[in-house]
């Protein structure tokens, strides 16, 4: 089952998701049932409009479908999995199939506060600022130390750090876990290598050190 990284379109019968290209551009990929060749378009940085790839059939994949896909996937994580095979059954209603995870709306006020907090003097979201502050919190928190001592996984510890720090920075304790994780997905996707890469490495180092002691 395809979860939050893909959406179902209404303009045409298809699924769509965002993808980060190696060149750094944001792209939309659309997949139609039983059609081998997917449709792809980059997103213009100046206009926000889709720019269809040269090998994309505009009749199979009209520009209106890409516009809908851009709107529906706004703020969603980039898909990192391999290719998806879409069949007609993908769109069939089956009560026994586990439902797609409910869409979580992005709290734009919280996102603005978090991105502003980690923006450097050049006006860019800073990988270094993010990791420096989250790692500093990891090393100073007694709860994190206890989690490390208990052998919790790096992902569990990272989730605790992000939940606490992001609520604090956003000055909003009412944000539920899914809302915070949605914000984290958006921020993580800003860097092609993952915004929390250094934090993840430090947590693994802490856990390894704890095992040796």
C-alpha positions as CSV (number, residue, x, y, z in Angstrom):
1,X,0.0,0.0,0.0
2,X,1.4,3.4,-1.0
3,X,1.2,5.8,1.9
4,X,1.8,9.5,2.5
5,X,4.4,10.0,-0.2
6,X,1.9,9.4,-3.0
7,X,-1.5,10.9,-3.9
8,X,-4.4,9.9,-6.1
9,X,-5.3,12.4,-8.8
10,X,-8.8,13.4,-10.0
11,X,-7.9,15.0,-13.3
12,X,-6.8,11.6,-14.7
13,X,-6.8,8.2,-13.1
14,X,-3.2,8.1,-11.8
15,X,-1.0,8.3,-8.7
16,X,1.6,11.1,-8.3
17,X,4.6,11.8,-6.0
18,X,7.4,14.2,-5.5
19,X,11.0,13.3,-6.3
20,X,14.3,15.1,-5.8
21,X,16.4,14.9,-8.9
22,X,20.2,14.5,-8.7
23,X,20.6,18.0,-10.1
24,X,18.6,19.3,-7.1
25,X,15.4,20.1,-8.9
26,X,12.0,19.1,-7.5
27,X,10.0,16.9,-9.8
28,X,6.6,15.4,-10.0
29,X,6.2,11.8,-11.3
30,X,2.7,10.6,-12.4
31,X,1.9,6.9,-12.9
32,X,-1.1,5.6,-14.8
33,X,-2.5,2.1,-14.6
34,X,-1.1,-0.3,-17.2
35,X,1.0,2.5,-18.8
36,X,4.7,1.6,-18.7
37,X,6.1,5.1,-19.3
38,X,5.5,7.4,-16.4
39,X,5.0,11.1,-16.8
40,X,7.5,13.6,-15.3
41,X,7.7,17.3,-14.9
42,X,10.1,19.5,-13.0
43,X,8.7,22.4,-11.0
44,X,9.8,25.9,-12.2
45,X,11.5,27.7,-9.4
46,X,10.3,31.1,-10.8
47,X,6.7,30.3,-11.5
48,X,5.9,27.1,-9.6
49,X,4.4,25.7,-12.8
50,X,5.2,22.2,-14.1
51,X,7.7,21.9,-17.0
52,X,7.1,18.6,-18.8
53,X,10.0,16.4,-19.5
54,X,10.9,15.9,-23.2
55,X,9.8,12.2,-23.2
56,X,6.5,12.9,-21.4
57,X,3.4,12.4,-23.5
58,X,1.2,15.5,-22.9
59,X,-1.9,13.6,-24.1
60,X,-1.4,10.8,-21.5
61,X,-0.2,13.3,-18.9
62,X,-1.8,16.7,-19.3
63,X,-0.3,19.7,-17.6
64,X,-3.5,20.1,-15.5
65,X,-2.7,16.7,-13.9
66,X,0.8,18.0,-12.9
67,X,-0.7,21.2,-11.5
68,X,-3.1,19.1,-9.4
69,X,-0.2,16.8,-8.3
70,X,1.9,19.9,-7.3
71,X,-0.9,21.2,-5.1
72,X,-1.7,17.8,-3.5
73,X,1.9,16.9,-2.7
74,X,2.9,20.3,-1.4
75,X,4.8,19.8,1.8
76,X,4.9,16.0,1.5
77,X,8.1,14.1,1.8
78,X,10.1,13.1,-1.3
79,X,9.6,9.5,-2.3
80,X,12.8,7.5,-1.7
81,X,11.5,4.0,-2.6
82,X,12.0,2.3,-5.9
83,X,9.5,2.4,-8.7
84,X,5.8,1.7,-8.2
85,X,3.7,-0.6,-10.4
86,X,0.3,0.9,-10.8
87,X,-2.5,-1.4,-12.0
88,X,-6.3,-0.8,-12.4
89,X,-6.7,-2.7,-9.1
90,X,-4.7,0.1,-7.4
91,X,-7.8,2.3,-7.6
92,X,-10.4,-0.4,-6.8
93,X,-12.3,-0.2,-3.5
94,X,-11.6,-3.1,-1.2
95,X,-12.9,-3.0,2.3
96,X,-10.4,-5.6,3.5
97,X,-7.4,-3.5,2.4
98,X,-5.7,-1.4,5.0
99,X,-6.7,2.3,4.4
100,X,-4.2,4.9,3.3
101,X,-2.9,6.9,6.2
102,X,-5.0,10.0,6.9
103,X,-3.5,13.2,5.4
104,X,-1.9,15.4,8.0
105,X,-2.2,19.1,7.4
106,X,1.0,21.2,7.8
107,X,0.8,23.8,10.5
108,X,2.3,26.7,8.5
109,X,2.7,29.0,11.5
110,X,4.9,26.3,13.3
111,X,6.8,25.6,10.0
112,X,7.5,29.4,9.6
113,X,8.9,29.6,13.2
114,X,11.0,26.5,12.9
115,X,12.5,27.5,9.5
116,X,13.2,31.0,10.7
117,X,14.9,29.7,13.8
118,X,17.3,27.6,11.7
119,X,17.8,30.2,8.9
120,X,21.4,31.4,8.5
121,X,22.6,35.0,7.6
122,X,22.3,34.2,3.9
123,X,18.6,33.5,4.3
124,X,18.9,29.7,3.9
125,X,17.8,26.8,6.1
126,X,21.1,25.7,7.6
127,X,22.0,22.0,7.9
128,X,24.7,23.0,10.5
129,X,22.4,25.0,12.7
130,X,19.8,22.2,12.7
131,X,22.2,19.5,13.7
132,X,24.3,21.6,16.1
133,X,21.2,22.5,18.2
134,X,19.6,19.1,18.1
135,X,22.9,17.3,19.0
136,X,23.5,19.8,21.8
137,X,20.0,18.9,23.2
138,X,20.8,15.2,22.8
139,X,23.9,15.6,24.9
140,X,22.4,17.7,27.6
141,X,19.1,15.9,28.1
142,X,18.9,13.5,31.0
143,X,16.0,11.7,29.3
144,X,18.1,11.2,26.2
145,X,20.9,9.8,28.3
146,X,18.4,7.4,30.0
147,X,17.1,6.3,26.5
148,X,20.7,5.6,25.4
149,X,21.4,3.6,28.6
150,X,18.2,1.6,28.0
151,X,19.3,0.8,24.5
152,X,16.5,2.5,22.7
153,X,16.9,2.8,18.9
154,X,18.4,5.8,17.2
155,X,15.1,6.5,15.5
156,X,13.2,6.4,18.8
157,X,15.6,8.9,20.4
158,X,15.6,11.1,17.3
159,X,11.8,11.2,17.4
160,X,11.9,12.3,21.1
161,X,14.4,15.1,20.3
162,X,12.4,16.4,17.3
163,X,9.1,16.3,19.1
164,X,10.4,18.2,22.1
165,X,12.6,20.7,20.2
166,X,10.1,21.5,17.4
167,X,7.2,22.1,19.8
168,X,9.5,24.4,21.9
169,X,10.8,26.3,18.9
170,X,7.2,26.6,17.4
171,X,6.0,27.7,20.9
172,X,3.1,25.3,20.5
173,X,2.7,22.5,22.9
174,X,-0.6,21.5,21.3
175,X,1.0,20.2,18.2
176,X,0.3,16.4,18.1
177,X,3.0,13.9,17.2
178,X,1.8,13.4,13.6
179,X,1.8,17.2,13.0
180,X,5.4,17.5,14.3
181,X,6.6,14.5,12.2
182,X,5.0,16.1,9.2
183,X,7.0,19.3,9.8
184,X,10.1,17.1,10.3
185,X,9.4,15.4,6.9
186,X,9.2,18.8,5.2
187,X,12.4,20.1,6.8
188,X,14.3,16.8,6.2
189,X,13.5,17.0,2.5
190,X,15.1,20.5,2.2
191,X,18.5,18.8,2.0
192,X,19.1,16.2,-0.6
193,X,21.1,14.1,1.8
194,X,18.6,14.5,4.7
195,X,18.6,17.4,7.1
196,X,19.1,15.2,10.1
197,X,21.9,13.1,8.8
198,X,24.5,14.4,11.3
199,X,22.1,14.0,14.2
200,X,21.4,10.4,13.2
201,X,25.2,9.7,13.0
202,X,25.7,11.2,16.5
203,X,22.9,9.1,18.0
204,X,24.4,5.9,16.6
205,X,27.8,6.9,18.0
206,X,26.3,7.5,21.4
207,X,24.5,4.1,21.3
208,X,27.7,2.3,20.2
209,X,29.7,4.0,23.0
210,X,27.1,2.9,25.5
211,X,27.4,-0.7,24.5
212,X,31.1,-0.7,24.9
213,X,30.9,0.7,28.5
